[in-house]
Amino acid sequence: MKSDVFKKELSYIKDEKIRLDAIKLINLLPDYFFVIQASSSGKYHPQYAVGEGGLVRHTKVAVKLAYDLLENNTIGSAFTDREKDLMLVSLLMHDGLKEGLVKEEYTIFEHPLLIGDYIKKNASVLSLTKDDVELVTNMITSHMGEWNTNKYSKTVLPLPENKYQKFVHMCDYLASRKFLNVEFNHNDIID
């Protein structure tokens, strides 16, 4: 199963039903997600996110950052366990259609909206409530933060407004910083 790539990251999700929903969503992702690098040019992400499987490694780092921050009481106490689980799902899925429903040559600027709609269209196979799906998709659609416009698109992506959206954006942003050096053994983070 495709979700086996994220076995460790899925173990961070405490609620079994939410974890099973995350597995379903990951298994719906297109095959290309598991082999492309984090950005089509390779210049907007650190070395670990470049090359084959780079997007998977970027996703793993974003999830690991979120998990570690949420386990810290100073930060994590602002969220319920369910909210924490849903933020982890959002980060697992945030770049799921980065190059479109069918692979395009370059990153699709509107990919946050594409994956948000994709999750909503597949909500019937999930146990998540309507409110859960709305929270997850709102975190995903705003994950680009201030980089919400593009000269090649008329679309303006939503900005993060609430603490959930800002947290997801922060984890994605930190995972894309070039100074960040995360070591991997195959595609697993070395702790």
C-alpha positions as a Python dict, from the first residue, in 0.01 Angstrom:
ca = {
    (1, 'M'): (0, 0, 0),
    (2, 'K'): (113, 355, -73),
    (3, 'S'): (52, 454, 288),
    (4, 'D'): (329, 219, 405),
    (5, 'V'): (575, 496, 312),
    (6, 'F'): (428, 702, 599),
    (7, 'K'): (405, 423, 858),
    (8, 'K'): (595, 616, 1126),
    (9, 'E'): (415, 946, 1056),
    (10, 'L'): (77, 772, 1068),
    (11, 'S'): (169, 631, 1411),
    (12, 'Y'): (171, 992, 1543),
    (13, 'I'): (-206, 1010, 1489),
    (14, 'K'): (-367, 901, 1816),
    (15, 'D'): (-726, 847, 1704),
    (16, 'E'): (-750, 516, 1520),
    (17, 'K'): (-1041, 627, 1298),
    (18, 'I'): (-855, 941, 1191),
    (19, 'R'): (-542, 732, 1125),
    (20, 'L'): (-747, 494, 906),
    (21, 'D'): (-891, 794, 718),
    (22, 'A'): (-538, 927, 663),
    (23, 'I'): (-438, 588, 523),
    (24, 'K'): (-737, 594, 285),
    (25, 'L'): (-647, 944, 166),
    (26, 'I'): (-279, 863, 114),
    (27, 'N'): (-373, 554, -85),
    (28, 'L'): (-586, 773, -315),
    (29, 'L'): (-287, 990, -409),
    (30, 'P'): (-148, 960, -762),
    (31, 'D'): (162, 742, -802),
    (32, 'Y'): (378, 1037, -907),
    (33, 'F'): (351, 1190, -557),
    (34, 'F'): (581, 919, -425),
    (35, 'V'): (864, 980, -672),
    (36, 'I'): (882, 1352, -757),
    (37, 'Q'): (1098, 1607, -578),
    (38, 'A'): (946, 1874, -355),
    (39, 'S'): (964, 2150, -618),
    (40, 'S'): (985, 2104, -993),
    (41, 'S'): (1293, 2327, -1015),
    (42, 'G'): (1454, 2200, -696),
    (43, 'K'): (1551, 2553, -592),
    (44, 'Y'): (1286, 2616, -325),
    (45, 'H'): (1362, 2330, -88),
    (46, 'P'): (1662, 2188, 102),
    (47, 'Q'): (1884, 1916, -38),
    (48, 'Y'): (1694, 1631, 127),
    (49, 'A'): (1380, 1730, -68),
    (50, 'V'): (1551, 1721, -409),
    (51, 'G'): (1557, 1420, -636),
    (52, 'E'): (1346, 1107, -644),
    (53, 'G'): (1117, 1086, -342),
    (54, 'G'): (1192, 1444, -238),
    (55, 'L'): (825, 1534, -194),
    (56, 'V'): (776, 1236, 38),
    (57, 'R'): (1079, 1345, 243),
    (58, 'H'): (954, 1706, 255),
    (59, 'T'): (616, 1580, 376),
    (60, 'K'): (779, 1363, 641),
    (61, 'V'): (979, 1658, 774),
    (62, 'A'): (671, 1882, 787),
    (63, 'V'): (482, 1612, 980),
    (64, 'K'): (776, 1549, 1215),
    (65, 'L'): (809, 1920, 1290),
    (66, 'A'): (436, 1935, 1366),
    (67, 'Y'): (445, 1626, 1584),
    (68, 'D'): (744, 1745, 1788),
    (69, 'L'): (597, 2093, 1833),
    (70, 'L'): (255, 1956, 1928),
    (71, 'E'): (414, 1722, 2184),
    (72, 'N'): (572, 2027, 2348),
    (73, 'N'): (324, 2141, 2616),
    (74, 'T'): (400, 2509, 2566),
    (75, 'I'): (279, 2485, 2206),
    (76, 'G'): (63, 2174, 2203),
    (77, 'S'): (-161, 2278, 2492),
    (78, 'A'): (-335, 2522, 2256),
    (79, 'F'): (-489, 2228, 2067),
    (80, 'T'): (-705, 1926, 2151),
    (81, 'D'): (-583, 1576, 2062),
    (82, 'R'): (-835, 1563, 1778),
    (83, 'E'): (-715, 1897, 1638),
    (84, 'K'): (-355, 1773, 1657),
    (85, 'D'): (-449, 1460, 1463),
    (86, 'L'): (-630, 1664, 1198),
    (87, 'M'): (-331, 1897, 1160),
    (88, 'L'): (-110, 1592, 1101),
    (89, 'V'): (-355, 1467, 835),
    (90, 'S'): (-344, 1810, 671),
    (91, 'L'): (33, 1803, 654),
    (92, 'L'): (37, 1447, 520),
    (93, 'M'): (-194, 1558, 238),
    (94, 'H'): (-96, 1923, 177),
    (95, 'D'): (106, 1861, -141),
    (96, 'G'): (-80, 1548, -249),
    (97, 'L'): (-170, 1688, -592),
    (98, 'K'): (131, 1915, -631),
    (99, 'E'): (156, 1844, -1004),
    (100, 'G'): (-216, 1803, -1066),
    (101, 'L'): (-471, 1521, -1074),
    (102, 'V'): (-276, 1384, -1367),
    (103, 'K'): (96, 1466, -1350),
    (104, 'E'): (194, 1788, -1520),
    (105, 'E'): (551, 1894, -1594),
    (106, 'Y'): (563, 2160, -1321),
    (107, 'T'): (407, 2239, -985),
    (108, 'I'): (45, 2347, -1020),
    (109, 'F'): (4, 2676, -833),
    (110, 'E'): (-356, 2587, -739),
    (111, 'H'): (-250, 2252, -588),
    (112, 'P'): (-377, 2347, -237),
    (113, 'L'): (-726, 2399, -381),
    (114, 'L'): (-702, 2082, -592),
    (115, 'I'): (-619, 1858, -297),
    (116, 'G'): (-879, 2032, -79),
    (117, 'D'): (-1149, 1960, -338),
    (118, 'Y'): (-1015, 1605, -383),
    (119, 'I'): (-1054, 1535, -12),
    (120, 'K'): (-1406, 1680, -10),
    (121, 'K'): (-1502, 1466, -312),
    (122, 'N'): (-1377, 1156, -132),
    (123, 'A'): (-1524, 1246, 209),
    (124, 'S'): (-1794, 980, 172),
    (125, 'V'): (-1533, 705, 225),
    (126, 'L'): (-1407, 869, 545),
    (127, 'S'): (-1531, 860, 901),
    (128, 'L'): (-1438, 1227, 948),
    (129, 'T'): (-1724, 1461, 1029),
    (130, 'K'): (-1817, 1743, 792),
    (131, 'D'): (-1652, 1987, 1035),
    (132, 'D'): (-1334, 1775, 1041),
    (133, 'V'): (-1317, 1771, 661),
    (134, 'E'): (-1373, 2147, 654),
    (135, 'L'): (-1092, 2206, 906),
    (136, 'V'): (-849, 1977, 721),
    (137, 'T'): (-920, 2132, 382),
    (138, 'N'): (-903, 2489, 518),
    (139, 'M'): (-560, 2416, 666),
    (140, 'I'): (-445, 2270, 336),
    (141, 'T'): (-583, 2542, 108),
    (142, 'S'): (-399, 2812, 305),
    (143, 'H'): (-71, 2625, 354),
    (144, 'M'): (118, 2845, 105),
    (145, 'G'): (89, 3142, 340),
    (146, 'E'): (198, 3473, 192),
    (147, 'W'): (292, 3303, -137),
    (148, 'N'): (-74, 3303, -235),
    (149, 'T'): (-47, 3468, -578),
    (150, 'N'): (133, 3375, -897),
    (151, 'K'): (194, 3575, -1213),
    (152, 'Y'): (77, 3280, -1423),
    (153, 'S'): (-256, 3236, -1244),
    (154, 'K'): (-558, 3452, -1166),
    (155, 'T'): (-622, 3242, -855),
    (156, 'V'): (-556, 3396, -516),
    (157, 'L'): (-507, 3129, -251),
    (158, 'P'): (-650, 3190, 97),
    (159, 'L'): (-415, 3326, 361),
    (160, 'P'): (-382, 3146, 694),
    (161, 'E'): (-612, 3320, 940),
    (162, 'N'): (-663, 3097, 1241),
    (163, 'K'): (-420, 2913, 1469),
    (164, 'Y'): (-467, 2584, 1283),
    (165, 'Q'): (-394, 2729, 941),
    (166, 'K'): (-97, 2926, 1072),
    (167, 'F'): (48, 2618, 1242),
    (168, 'V'): (22, 2405, 927),
    (169, 'H'): (174, 2684, 717),
    (170, 'M'): (458, 2722, 968),
    (171, 'C'): (545, 2351, 956),
    (172, 'D'): (539, 2346, 576),
    (173, 'Y'): (746, 2666, 565),
    (174, 'L'): (1007, 2532, 808),
    (175, 'A'): (1031, 2205, 614),
    (176, 'S'): (1119, 2406, 302),
    (177, 'R'): (1404, 2607, 454),
    (178, 'K'): (1735, 2541, 278),
    (179, 'F'): (1938, 2568, 600),
    (180, 'L'): (1749, 2273, 746),
    (181, 'N'): (1958, 1958, 738),
    (182, 'V'): (1759, 1644, 807),
    (183, 'E'): (1927, 1309, 767),
    (184, 'F'): (1746, 1017, 612),
    (185, 'N'): (1810, 645, 592),
    (186, 'H'): (1631, 562, 269),
    (187, 'N'): (1314, 768, 316),
    (188, 'D'): (1302, 751, 696),
    (189, 'I'): (1415, 1041, 916),
    (190, 'I'): (1710, 954, 1137),
    (191, 'D'): (1619, 1074, 1488),
}
